[in-house]
Amino acid sequence: MNRTIVIGLVVFVTVVLPAAAQGNIASFSDTTGNPVFYVSNDRSGINGGNIHELSLIAGQPVDTDVTRMANTSWAGFGTLTAFSDSNGQHVFYIGGTDYHVHQLYWSFSRSSESGLDWTKLAGTAPPALATPLTGFSNARGEHVYYTAWNSATQNSHVHHLFATGFGKPIDEDLTIKARPNSNCASPNSMLTSFADGTTELVYYVGPTGHICEMALYLGVEGSYDLTYMSGAAPAMTGSPLTGFADASGQNEFYLGTNQHVYLLRLSPTGVWTNPDLTAQLGGMPAVPDSLTSFSNIKGQHVYYVDSNQHVNQINVTTSTLLDLTAWYGGGGATAMPLNRSECQWGTSLSSISNDTGGGEDVYYIGTDQHVYQLRFYYPDGNVWYNGDQTNSHHGALAGEQGFPLGWCLIS
């Protein structure tokens, strides 16, 4: 069934700055509101910082240094992953000194913030390479995926850490369990993950530009070369990834070698589709570090930062593309070079939908290291708003670097 999106009055609130090429930001929506988390630059001269949360407390905008509150390790610059479930709020990051996977955890039942070293607790988990984390929660527990160097095979492996409730985290080397073929032997990109019913899925780009999937289905871990199976266009080296499962099937977004946004979809009936959304809708090429997506009643949405450093929205369902920054008078910033180092991973975007306020939100880090919000608000008649969240919350500046030299993925 086709859906249509109705856009009402565009309200000019402030001038939106263009998005920075690098960022460290994550968000979700739950019963407490719509918190957004980012790595600050409050550790001068250090390649990392404390994690801050921008949220509303008793209706007032507040910046909370959750690293300091939990008295735990600071984060290296890179991509965070965060989600909320019935147990509490979870933020995962790579430690700035030990390369361990750490969790910041707000317990609903205990009303307290704590910091846990999941790598140490799991016992067998190796240190992480400086690559982005991804995770989700389902009926089986909390899950986080990362890459680690394997000295025996001399390449990087996908690792899975998971815990049920307050249980001890367990580490799995999915590369060993799934035995991927040569096209998927070693991840060469960001990871992304989601659950589709009881199936647990993690995706990455292999060394030959193939989109690779690891799937836990009926208790068995399998590895699949989706590019080979579907005939899809190859991904650029180090492509960002984002995706979700909905009624249309399993949807993965990535950047092709032309830096266009592609959709790779497997329908419930087993049909593959792989449109070049940028060419189809006439958009600008994307910078390598920006994709975020969701599906809701308004359609399937993917956001990216283009080579003008503008935030763009593609609605796949309605076949529309909007340059959101241009709507609000942004632009004029120097675009990030398209041939960037693989050490500079870290998406500058995060998004949520159908939140408690009745809208859609995309967050990004501006060139002034402020956190910005673009909101499509349903109750006001489908109106776009924007705002400088750092100013409104009196927040700390965000760190805009990627991982420092030496933290690169080894490939």
Summary of the structure (lengths in Angstrom):
residues: 411
radius of gyration: 19.7
end to end distance: 43.4
largest distance: 59.2
contacts: 1488
relative contact order: 0.18
helix: 10%
strand: 44%
